[in-house]
Amino acid sequence: MISDASIPPEAAMFIVTITYTQPIEAIEARTVEHRAWLDQHVASGLIIAAGPMVPRTGGILLVRSGGTKQELETLLKDDPFQVHGLADYTVTEFKAGKLNPALAEFA
């Protein structure tokens, strides 16, 4: 399970691309819930950064290591945008070959 517990340095990180599949009005109707969900995972340290794309056709999450791609995909099913069928999610796993020292704790 994805957690904040001691994360091995060789573990992968993830980029999550969220693509809206419904009109922006439907997205905005659930944005407060979505941001509350994000806040929970930012506070836990799991999500390093999150924000909307420009133009606003979706969003991006940068997720720390600590679990498998499948575990992250399961966790993402609780995001209100996915619960309400408003967006598609693509999870890209990568191993940071170069990492700014300021981000070392997230790898």
MIKOL-151366 format. One record per residue: residue in three letters; x, y, z of N, C-alpha, C in turn. Coordinates in Angstrom, 1 decimal, padded with zeros to 4 digits. Atoms other than C-alpha are relative to their C-alpha. Layout:
N
drenba=ALA, n.x=X, n.y=Y, n.z=Z, ca.x=X, ca.y=Y, ca.z=Z, c.x=X, c.y=Y, c.z=Z
...
end
This chain:
107
drenba=MET, n.x=000.8, n.y=-001.2, n.z=000.0, ca.x=000.0, ca.y=000.0, ca.z=000.0, c.x=000.9, c.y=001.2, c.z=000.0
drenba=ILE, n.x=-000.7, n.y=-001.2, n.z=000.1, ca.x=001.2, ca.y=003.5, ca.z=-000.8, c.x=000.0, c.y=000.6, c.z=001.4
drenba=SER, n.x=-000.1, n.y=-000.6, n.z=-001.4, ca.x=002.4, ca.y=005.1, ca.z=002.5, c.x=001.2, c.y=001.0, c.z=000.0
drenba=ASP, n.x=-001.1, n.y=-000.9, n.z=-000.2, ca.x=004.8, ca.y=007.6, ca.z=003.9, c.x=001.1, c.y=-000.6, c.z=000.8
drenba=ALA, n.x=-001.0, n.y=000.7, n.z=-000.8, ca.x=006.8, ca.y=005.0, ca.z=005.8, c.x=001.3, c.y=-000.1, c.z=-000.8
drenba=SER, n.x=-001.3, n.y=000.0, n.z=000.6, ca.x=010.5, ca.y=004.6, ca.z=005.0, c.x=000.0, c.y=-000.5, c.z=-001.4
drenba=ILE, n.x=000.1, n.y=000.3, n.z=001.4, ca.x=010.8, ca.y=004.7, ca.z=001.3, c.x=001.4, c.y=-000.2, c.z=-000.5
drenba=PRO, n.x=-001.3, n.y=000.3, n.z=000.5, ca.x=013.7, ca.y=003.0, ca.z=-000.4, c.x=000.4, c.y=001.0, c.z=-001.1
drenba=PRO, n.x=-000.4, n.y=-001.0, n.z=001.0, ca.x=015.8, ca.y=005.4, ca.z=-002.6, c.x=-000.2, c.y=-000.5, c.z=-001.4
drenba=GLU, n.x=000.1, n.y=000.5, n.z=001.4, ca.x=015.5, ca.y=003.1, ca.z=-005.6, c.x=-001.5, c.y=-000.1, c.z=-000.4
drenba=ALA, n.x=001.4, n.y=000.1, n.z=000.3, ca.x=011.7, ca.y=003.3, ca.z=-005.5, c.x=-000.4, c.y=001.0, c.z=-001.1
drenba=ALA, n.x=000.4, n.y=-000.9, n.z=001.1, ca.x=009.9, ca.y=004.9, ca.z=-008.5, c.x=-000.9, c.y=001.1, c.z=000.5
drenba=MET, n.x=001.0, n.y=-001.1, n.z=-000.3, ca.x=008.0, ca.y=008.2, ca.z=-008.5, c.x=-001.0, c.y=-000.1, c.z=-001.2
drenba=PHE, n.x=001.1, n.y=000.1, n.z=000.9, ca.x=004.9, ca.y=008.9, ca.z=-010.5, c.x=-000.5, c.y=001.4, c.z=-000.4
drenba=ILE, n.x=000.7, n.y=-001.2, n.z=000.5, ca.x=003.4, ca.y=011.6, ca.z=-012.7, c.x=-001.4, c.y=-000.5, c.z=-000.4
drenba=VAL, n.x=001.4, n.y=000.4, n.z=000.3, ca.x=-000.4, ca.y=011.4, ca.z=-012.9, c.x=-000.6, c.y=001.1, c.z=-000.9
drenba=THR, n.x=000.7, n.y=-000.9, n.z=000.9, ca.x=-002.1, ca.y=013.1, ca.z=-015.8, c.x=-001.5, c.y=-000.2, c.z=000.0
drenba=ILE, n.x=001.4, n.y=000.1, n.z=-000.1, ca.x=-005.7, ca.y=013.9, ca.z=-015.3, c.x=-000.6, c.y=000.8, c.z=-001.2
drenba=THR, n.x=000.6, n.y=-000.6, n.z=001.2, ca.x=-007.7, ca.y=014.6, ca.z=-018.4, c.x=-001.5, c.y=000.1, c.z=000.2
drenba=TYR, n.x=001.4, n.y=-000.2, n.z=-000.2, ca.x=-011.2, ca.y=016.1, ca.z=-018.0, c.x=-000.8, c.y=-000.6, c.z=-001.2
drenba=THR, n.x=000.8, n.y=000.7, n.z=001.0, ca.x=-013.9, ca.y=014.1, ca.z=-019.9, c.x=-001.4, c.y=000.7, c.z=000.0
drenba=GLN, n.x=001.3, n.y=-000.7, n.z=-000.1, ca.x=-016.8, ca.y=016.4, ca.z=-019.0, c.x=000.2, c.y=001.5, c.z=-000.1
drenba=PRO, n.x=-000.1, n.y=-001.5, n.z=000.2, ca.x=-017.6, ca.y=020.1, ca.z=-019.5, c.x=000.6, c.y=000.6, c.z=001.3
drenba=ILE, n.x=-000.7, n.y=-000.7, n.z=-001.1, ca.x=-015.7, ca.y=022.5, ca.z=-017.2, c.x=-001.0, c.y=000.3, c.z=001.1
drenba=GLU, n.x=001.0, n.y=-000.3, n.z=-001.0, ca.x=-019.0, ca.y=023.3, ca.z=-015.4, c.x=-000.1, c.y=-001.2, c.z=001.0
drenba=ALA, n.x=000.1, n.y=001.2, n.z=-000.8, ca.x=-019.2, ca.y=019.7, ca.z=-014.2, c.x=001.3, c.y=-000.1, c.z=000.9
drenba=ILE, n.x=-001.3, n.y=000.0, n.z=-000.8, ca.x=-015.5, ca.y=019.9, ca.z=-013.1, c.x=-000.1, c.y=001.0, c.z=001.2
drenba=GLU, n.x=000.0, n.y=-001.0, n.z=-001.0, ca.x=-016.0, ca.y=023.1, ca.z=-011.2, c.x=-001.0, c.y=-000.3, c.z=001.1
drenba=ALA, n.x=001.0, n.y=000.4, n.z=-001.0, ca.x=-019.0, ca.y=021.6, ca.z=-009.4, c.x=000.6, c.y=-001.0, c.z=001.0
drenba=ARG, n.x=-000.6, n.y=001.0, n.z=-000.9, ca.x=-016.7, ca.y=019.0, ca.z=-007.8, c.x=001.4, c.y=000.4, c.z=000.4
drenba=THR, n.x=-001.4, n.y=-000.5, n.z=-000.3, ca.x=-013.5, ca.y=021.1, ca.z=-007.5, c.x=000.3, c.y=000.1, c.z=001.5
drenba=VAL, n.x=-000.2, n.y=-000.1, n.z=-001.4, ca.x=-013.9, ca.y=021.8, ca.z=-003.8, c.x=000.3, c.y=-001.4, c.z=000.6
drenba=GLU, n.x=-000.2, n.y=001.4, n.z=-000.5, ca.x=-014.2, ca.y=018.0, ca.z=-003.1, c.x=001.3, c.y=-000.5, c.z=-000.4
drenba=HIS, n.x=-001.3, n.y=000.5, n.z=000.6, ca.x=-011.3, ca.y=017.2, ca.z=-005.4, c.x=001.2, c.y=000.7, c.z=000.8
drenba=ARG, n.x=-001.1, n.y=-000.6, n.z=-000.7, ca.x=-009.1, ca.y=019.8, ca.z=-003.7, c.x=000.1, c.y=-000.4, c.z=001.5
drenba=ALA, n.x=-000.1, n.y=000.5, n.z=-001.4, ca.x=-010.0, ca.y=018.5, ca.z=-000.2, c.x=000.7, c.y=-001.4, c.z=000.0
drenba=TRP, n.x=-000.7, n.y=001.3, n.z=000.2, ca.x=-008.9, ca.y=015.0, ca.z=-001.4, c.x=001.5, c.y=000.2, c.z=-000.2
drenba=LEU, n.x=-001.4, n.y=-000.3, n.z=000.2, ca.x=-005.7, ca.y=016.5, ca.z=-002.7, c.x=000.7, c.y=000.5, c.z=001.3
drenba=ASP, n.x=-000.6, n.y=-000.5, n.z=-001.3, ca.x=-005.1, ca.y=018.4, ca.z=000.6, c.x=000.4, c.y=-001.1, c.z=000.9
drenba=GLN, n.x=-000.2, n.y=001.2, n.z=-000.9, ca.x=-005.3, ca.y=015.1, ca.z=002.5, c.x=001.3, c.y=-000.7, c.z=-000.4
drenba=HIS, n.x=-001.1, n.y=000.8, n.z=000.5, ca.x=-002.6, ca.y=013.5, ca.z=000.3, c.x=001.3, c.y=000.9, c.z=-000.1
drenba=VAL, n.x=-001.1, n.y=-000.9, n.z=000.0, ca.x=-000.4, ca.y=016.6, ca.z=000.1, c.x=000.5, c.y=000.1, c.z=001.5
drenba=ALA, n.x=-000.3, n.y=000.0, n.z=-001.4, ca.x=-000.5, ca.y=016.8, ca.z=003.9, c.x=000.8, c.y=-001.2, c.z=000.5
drenba=SER, n.x=-000.6, n.y=001.2, n.z=-000.4, ca.x=000.5, ca.y=013.2, ca.z=004.2, c.x=001.4, c.y=-000.1, c.z=-000.6
drenba=GLY, n.x=-001.3, n.y=000.1, n.z=000.7, ca.x=003.5, ca.y=013.8, ca.z=001.9, c.x=000.0, c.y=-000.8, c.z=-001.2
drenba=LEU, n.x=000.1, n.y=000.8, n.z=001.2, ca.x=002.3, ca.y=011.5, ca.z=-000.8, c.x=000.1, c.y=000.8, c.z=-001.3
drenba=ILE, n.x=000.0, n.y=-000.9, n.z=001.2, ca.x=001.6, ca.y=014.2, ca.z=-003.4, c.x=000.9, c.y=001.1, c.z=000.3
drenba=ILE, n.x=-001.1, n.y=-001.1, n.z=-000.1, ca.x=004.6, ca.y=016.5, ca.z=-003.9, c.x=-000.5, c.y=001.3, c.z=-000.6
drenba=ALA, n.x=000.6, n.y=-001.2, n.z=000.7, ca.x=002.8, ca.y=018.9, ca.z=-006.3, c.x=-001.2, c.y=-000.4, c.z=-000.8
drenba=ALA, n.x=001.3, n.y=000.3, n.z=000.7, ca.x=-000.6, ca.y=019.2, ca.z=-007.9, c.x=-000.5, c.y=001.3, c.z=-000.6
drenba=GLY, n.x=000.6, n.y=-001.2, n.z=000.5, ca.x=-002.2, ca.y=021.7, ca.z=-010.2, c.x=-000.7, c.y=-000.2, c.z=-001.4
drenba=PRO, n.x=000.7, n.y=000.1, n.z=001.3, ca.x=-004.3, ca.y=022.4, ca.z=-013.3, c.x=000.9, c.y=000.2, c.z=-001.1
drenba=MET, n.x=-000.7, n.y=-000.2, n.z=001.2, ca.x=-003.0, ca.y=022.2, ca.z=-016.8, c.x=-000.4, c.y=001.4, c.z=-000.5
drenba=VAL, n.x=000.3, n.y=-001.3, n.z=000.6, ca.x=-002.8, ca.y=025.4, ca.z=-018.8, c.x=000.1, c.y=-000.3, c.z=-001.5
drenba=PRO, n.x=001.4, n.y=-000.4, n.z=-000.5, ca.x=-005.2, ca.y=025.6, ca.z=-020.6, c.x=-000.6, c.y=-001.1, c.z=000.9
drenba=ARG, n.x=000.5, n.y=000.8, n.z=-001.0, ca.x=-007.4, ca.y=024.0, ca.z=-018.0, c.x=-000.9, c.y=-001.2, c.z=-000.7
drenba=THR, n.x=000.6, n.y=001.2, n.z=000.6, ca.x=-008.1, ca.y=020.6, ca.z=-019.7, c.x=000.2, c.y=-001.2, c.z=000.9
drenba=GLY, n.x=-000.3, n.y=001.1, n.z=-000.9, ca.x=-007.0, ca.y=018.5, ca.z=-016.8, c.x=001.0, c.y=000.5, c.z=001.1
drenba=GLY, n.x=-000.9, n.y=-000.3, n.z=-001.0, ca.x=-004.4, ca.y=018.4, ca.z=-014.1, c.x=001.2, c.y=-000.9, c.z=000.0
drenba=ILE, n.x=-001.2, n.y=000.8, n.z=-000.1, ca.x=-001.0, ca.y=017.0, ca.z=-013.1, c.x=000.2, c.y=-000.2, c.z=001.5
drenba=LEU, n.x=-000.5, n.y=000.3, n.z=-001.3, ca.x=000.1, ca.y=015.3, ca.z=-009.9, c.x=001.4, c.y=-000.6, c.z=-000.1
drenba=LEU, n.x=-001.3, n.y=000.6, n.z=-000.2, ca.x=003.6, ca.y=014.6, ca.z=-008.9, c.x=000.0, c.y=-000.8, c.z=001.3
drenba=VAL, n.x=000.2, n.y=000.9, n.z=-001.2, ca.x=003.6, ca.y=011.6, ca.z=-006.5, c.x=001.3, c.y=-000.6, c.z=000.4
drenba=ARG, n.x=-001.2, n.y=000.6, n.z=-000.6, ca.x=006.4, ca.y=010.4, ca.z=-004.3, c.x=000.0, c.y=-001.5, c.z=-000.2
drenba=SER, n.x=-000.1, n.y=001.5, n.z=000.0, ca.x=007.6, ca.y=006.8, ca.z=-004.3, c.x=-000.6, c.y=-000.5, c.z=001.3
drenba=GLY, n.x=000.5, n.y=000.6, n.z=-001.2, ca.x=006.3, ca.y=004.4, ca.z=-001.7, c.x=-001.0, c.y=-001.1, c.z=-000.3
drenba=GLY, n.x=001.0, n.y=001.1, n.z=000.3, ca.x=004.1, ca.y=001.9, ca.z=-003.5, c.x=000.1, c.y=-000.3, c.z=-001.5
drenba=THR, n.x=000.0, n.y=000.4, n.z=001.4, ca.x=003.3, ca.y=000.3, ca.z=-006.8, c.x=-000.9, c.y=000.9, c.z=-000.8
drenba=LYS, n.x=000.9, n.y=-000.7, n.z=000.9, ca.x=001.6, ca.y=001.8, ca.z=-009.8, c.x=-001.4, c.y=-000.4, c.z=000.2
drenba=GLN, n.x=001.4, n.y=000.6, n.z=-000.2, ca.x=-001.4, ca.y=-000.5, ca.z=-009.2, c.x=-000.6, c.y=000.6, c.z=001.3
drenba=GLU, n.x=000.5, n.y=-000.5, n.z=-001.2, ca.x=-001.6, ca.y=000.7, ca.z=-005.6, c.x=-000.4, c.y=001.5, c.z=-000.1
drenba=LEU, n.x=000.4, n.y=-001.4, n.z=000.2, ca.x=-001.6, ca.y=004.4, ca.z=-006.7, c.x=-001.3, c.y=000.1, c.z=-000.8
drenba=GLU, n.x=001.3, n.y=000.0, n.z=000.8, ca.x=-004.3, ca.y=003.6, ca.z=-009.4, c.x=-001.2, c.y=-000.3, c.z=000.9
drenba=THR, n.x=001.1, n.y=000.3, n.z=-000.9, ca.x=-006.4, ca.y=002.1, ca.z=-006.6, c.x=-000.3, c.y=001.3, c.z=000.9
drenba=LEU, n.x=000.2, n.y=-001.2, n.z=-000.8, ca.x=-005.9, ca.y=005.2, ca.z=-004.4, c.x=-000.7, c.y=001.1, c.z=-000.8
drenba=LEU, n.x=000.5, n.y=-001.0, n.z=000.8, ca.x=-006.8, ca.y=007.5, ca.z=-007.3, c.x=-001.5, c.y=-000.2, c.z=-000.2
drenba=LYS, n.x=001.4, n.y=000.3, n.z=000.2, ca.x=-010.2, ca.y=005.8, ca.z=-007.6, c.x=-000.9, c.y=000.8, c.z=001.0
drenba=ASP, n.x=000.7, n.y=-000.8, n.z=-001.1, ca.x=-011.2, ca.y=007.8, ca.z=-004.4, c.x=-000.1, c.y=001.5, c.z=-000.3
drenba=ASP, n.x=000.1, n.y=-001.5, n.z=000.4, ca.x=-010.6, ca.y=011.2, ca.z=-006.1, c.x=-001.4, c.y=000.3, c.z=-000.5
drenba=PRO, n.x=001.3, n.y=-000.3, n.z=000.4, ca.x=-014.0, ca.y=012.8, ca.z=-006.5, c.x=-000.2, c.y=000.2, c.z=-001.5
drenba=PHE, n.x=000.1, n.y=-000.1, n.z=001.5, ca.x=-013.2, ca.y=013.6, ca.z=-010.2, c.x=-000.2, c.y=-001.4, c.z=-000.6
drenba=GLN, n.x=000.2, n.y=001.4, n.z=000.5, ca.x=-012.9, ca.y=009.8, ca.z=-010.8, c.x=-001.3, c.y=-000.6, c.z=000.5
drenba=VAL, n.x=001.2, n.y=000.6, n.z=-000.5, ca.x=-015.7, ca.y=008.8, ca.z=-008.5, c.x=-001.2, c.y=000.4, c.z=-000.8
drenba=HIS, n.x=001.1, n.y=-000.5, n.z=000.8, ca.x=-018.1, ca.y=011.0, ca.z=-010.5, c.x=000.1, c.y=-000.1, c.z=-001.5
drenba=GLY, n.x=-000.1, n.y=000.2, n.z=001.4, ca.x=-016.8, ca.y=010.0, ca.z=-013.9, c.x=000.4, c.y=001.3, c.z=-000.8
drenba=LEU, n.x=-000.3, n.y=-001.3, n.z=000.6, ca.x=-015.4, ca.y=013.5, ca.z=-014.7, c.x=001.4, c.y=000.0, c.z=-000.7
drenba=ALA, n.x=-001.4, n.y=-000.1, n.z=000.6, ca.x=-011.8, ca.y=012.6, ca.z=-015.8, c.x=000.6, c.y=-001.4, c.z=-000.1
drenba=ASP, n.x=-000.8, n.y=001.2, n.z=000.1, ca.x=-009.5, ca.y=009.9, ca.z=-017.0, c.x=001.4, c.y=000.3, c.z=000.6
drenba=TYR, n.x=-001.3, n.y=-000.1, n.z=-000.7, ca.x=-006.2, ca.y=009.2, ca.z=-015.2, c.x=001.0, c.y=-000.9, c.z=-000.7
drenba=THR, n.x=-001.1, n.y=000.8, n.z=000.5, ca.x=-002.9, ca.y=008.1, ca.z=-016.7, c.x=001.2, c.y=000.2, c.z=001.0
drenba=VAL, n.x=-001.0, n.y=000.0, n.z=-001.0, ca.x=-000.2, ca.y=007.1, ca.z=-014.3, c.x=001.3, c.y=-000.4, c.z=-000.7
drenba=THR, n.x=-001.3, n.y=000.2, n.z=000.6, ca.x=003.4, ca.y=007.3, ca.z=-015.6, c.x=001.0, c.y=-000.2, c.z=001.2
drenba=GLU, n.x=-001.1, n.y=000.3, n.z=-001.0, ca.x=006.1, ca.y=005.6, ca.z=-013.4, c.x=001.3, c.y=000.3, c.z=-000.5
drenba=PHE, n.x=-001.4, n.y=-000.3, n.z=000.4, ca.x=009.7, ca.y=006.8, ca.z=-013.5, c.x=000.9, c.y=-000.1, c.z=001.2
drenba=LYS, n.x=-001.0, n.y=-000.1, n.z=-001.0, ca.x=012.9, ca.y=006.5, ca.z=-011.6, c.x=000.9, c.y=001.2, c.z=-000.3
drenba=ALA, n.x=-000.8, n.y=-001.2, n.z=000.2, ca.x=014.6, ca.y=009.8, ca.z=-011.1, c.x=001.4, c.y=-000.2, c.z=000.0
drenba=GLY, n.x=-001.5, n.y=000.2, n.z=000.1, ca.x=018.1, ca.y=009.5, ca.z=-012.4, c.x=000.7, c.y=001.2, c.z=000.5
drenba=LYS, n.x=-000.5, n.y=-001.2, n.z=-000.5, ca.x=018.7, ca.y=013.1, ca.z=-011.5, c.x=-001.1, c.y=000.6, c.z=000.9
drenba=LEU, n.x=001.0, n.y=-000.6, n.z=-001.0, ca.x=017.0, ca.y=014.8, ca.z=-008.5, c.x=000.6, c.y=001.1, c.z=000.7
drenba=ASN, n.x=-000.4, n.y=-001.2, n.z=-000.7, ca.x=017.4, ca.y=018.2, ca.z=-007.1, c.x=000.1, c.y=-000.4, c.z=001.5
drenba=PRO, n.x=-000.1, n.y=000.4, n.z=-001.4, ca.x=018.7, ca.y=017.7, ca.z=-003.5, c.x=-001.2, c.y=000.5, c.z=000.9
drenba=ALA, n.x=001.2, n.y=-000.4, n.z=-000.8, ca.x=015.7, ca.y=019.7, ca.z=-002.2, c.x=-001.1, c.y=-001.0, c.z=-000.1
drenba=LEU, n.x=001.1, n.y=001.0, n.z=000.2, ca.x=013.5, ca.y=016.8, ca.z=-003.4, c.x=000.4, c.y=-001.4, c.z=000.5
drenba=ALA, n.x=-000.5, n.y=001.3, n.z=-000.4, ca.x=015.6, ca.y=014.0, ca.z=-002.0, c.x=-000.9, c.y=-000.8, c.z=000.9
drenba=GLU, n.x=000.9, n.y=000.7, n.z=-001.0, ca.x=013.2, ca.y=013.2, ca.z=000.8, c.x=-001.2, c.y=-000.6, c.z=-000.7
drenba=PHE, n.x=001.2, n.y=000.5, n.z=000.7, ca.x=010.5, ca.y=012.5, ca.z=-001.8, c.x=000.3, c.y=-001.2, c.z=-000.9
drenba=ALA, n.x=-000.4, n.y=001.1, n.z=000.9, ca.x=012.4, ca.y=009.9, ca.z=-003.8, c.x=000.0, c.y=-001.3, c.z=000.7
end
